[in-house]
Amino acid sequence: MKNILAIGNSFSEDATRYLHQMAEAVGIETKVVNLFIGGCPLERHWQNIETKEAAYQYQLNGKATERMISIDEALREEEWDYIVTQQASHDSGWMDTYEPFLGLILEHIRTYTGQHAPQAEILLQETWAYEIDSSHANFMRYHRNQEEMYARLKKCYSAMAEKYHLRLIPSGDIIQKARQQEPFRVSEGGISLCRDGFHMSIPYGRYLLACVWMKTLLSVRALENPYVPETGEGEEAADEILLKRIRQIVDGEME
């Protein structure tokens, strides 16, 4: 059994939507919890730790629930194997938004896990740049340039991971590399991995993220995984050819 906790926002919601089911498909039992506040930056995560506010929607194994929970309640719930956090996407490329909040969050988590879950590993998920034609209001902070946004966020995440000796889940890297390959070259009329210019598409973008997390956390190659995403009402059914292409890209870029 692997217990995975994400302290995040809608980008960690995208990443954890299929993770439990994908692990189950290869016989790995998991409990995957995402603490969700839309657009939540590191500064607010720290404020919520200080106030102990039950401000997060509790998402279990990719499904939203009506439960509201605090970070400390979530930490106490399990002996977590992996605890993942991240910066909000709009702040991801601005170094001065990370500190002192990330350092304070990590110190708080490490104090708890040192006593109650010494096996826990803390990681950062590297978030991703917006689509080239994104209408997100904060895209102007990066001159509406995907490459600029990606370069800035990569520099920030790499610096923070090195500073605090953390592994990165390289979601932003793999998404950016996939965007340079067929059939995901949007500038040439290809398929976007985003559904709205910044969140990952359903099912393909979220599927790619699950593959990246599986490889990073559980050492499972994407091409060895038979999972096909379930689709809800109004959602596009998965095309096996596209799923296979995503698996090839993830394994090719992460090996």
Secondary structure, 3 states (H helix, E strand, C coil): CEEEEEECCHHHHHHHCCHHHHHHHCCCCEEEEEEECCCCCHHHHHHHHHHCCCCEEEEECCEEEEEEECHHHHHHHCCCCEEEECCCHHHCCCHHHCCCHHHHHHHHHHHHHHHHCCCCEEEEECCCCCCCCCCCHHHHHHCCCHHHHHHHHHHHHHHHHHHHCCEEECHHHHHHHHCCCCCCCHHHCCCCCECCCCCECCCHHHHHHHHHHHHHHHCCCHHHCCCCCCCCCCCCCCCHHHHHHHHHHHHHHHC
